[in-house]
């Protein structure tokens, strides 16, 4: 995700969502849809931040950096969860596969040997 959704692409996505939010006469359903897009972008932005930090940890950065970025993502998900916009169980499942399980198994240390 973080190689496809570059900061420039994400900035443009936010510009489009902001423009949509400012359209006069938005009905409630449309306003909720715009908010849904914003929340999705924010989720993606924070997940990409975690992925970037994870890669740095694989290269030797302290794991505390990963845990800080992951905690920020988890705090945001507390806002996201009550909206029912995404399957939180699936998100946590993929977090575990991509980041948490390899860290527990210390696979990130293999590159150091």
N, C-alpha and C positions, 0 to 999 in steps of 0.2 A: 503494500500500500504506500509506503513513504517514498518510493521511487516513482510511482505513477502519480500520486496526489502530492505534487511538489508544493512548497509554500506559495508559489505563484498561482497554481491551480486552485489551491484552497482559498487564497485571497479573492480570486475571481468568484468562486462559489459563494463565499460570504457576501460579496458585493451583490450578486444576483438575489440572494435570500433577503438581504437588507432592502433592496429595491422592491421586491415583492411585498415585503411587510409595510412599505410606505404607500402602496397603491390605495388611493382613496376609495371608500365604499366597500372594503372587503367584508364579506359576510363572515359569520362565526366559523363556518366549516372551512372556508378558505384561510382564515387567520390561523386556525388550528393546524392546517396542512403546512403553512409556512413555518410555524413553530416546530412542527415535526421535522422539517428539513433542517432547520437550525440545530436542533438537538442531535440529529444524525451527523451533521458536519462536526459538531463539537466532540461527539463520541469518536469519530474517525481521527480528528486532530489529536486527541489525547492518546488514542491507541497507537498512532504513528509515533508519537513522542516516546511512548514506552518501548516500541520496537527499536527505535534509534538508540536509546539508552541501553537496551538489552545487548545490541551489537557491540556497543562500547565496552560493556562488561565482559563480553566474550573475548575482547581484545585486551582485557586487563584492568579496566576501570573498576572502582569499588562497587560492590553489589548494593551498597546503601543508595547509590544514585538510581538504580533500578527500582528499589523499594519505594523511594520517594515519588518517582514518576507513576508507579503502579498505584500508590495510595491516592494520588491526585485523580487518576482514572476512576478508581473505586468511589471516591467522594462524588464525582460527577454522576456515576451510575445510580447513586442514591436518589438523585433528582430524576433521572431517566426512568427508573423502574416503575414508579406509580403511573406513568403514562401508558404503559403496556404497548409501547411502540416497537419493542424488540423482545426476543426471547432471551431473558437474562441467563437462564440455565445454559443455553447454547454459548453465550458469550464467555461465561466462566469455564465451560468445557474447553473452548478453544484457547483461552488464557492458559489453562493448565497444560494443554498439549504444546503450545508454542513457547511458553516462558517458565511457568512454575515447575513443571515436572523436570525439564532439563536442568533447572537450577538445583532442585532437590537432588537430582542424580549427579550433579556437578559436571555435567557434560560441557558446560562453558569453560571448564579448566583444561579440557583436552588440547586446546590450541597452545597452551603454555608448555606442554611437555615436549 
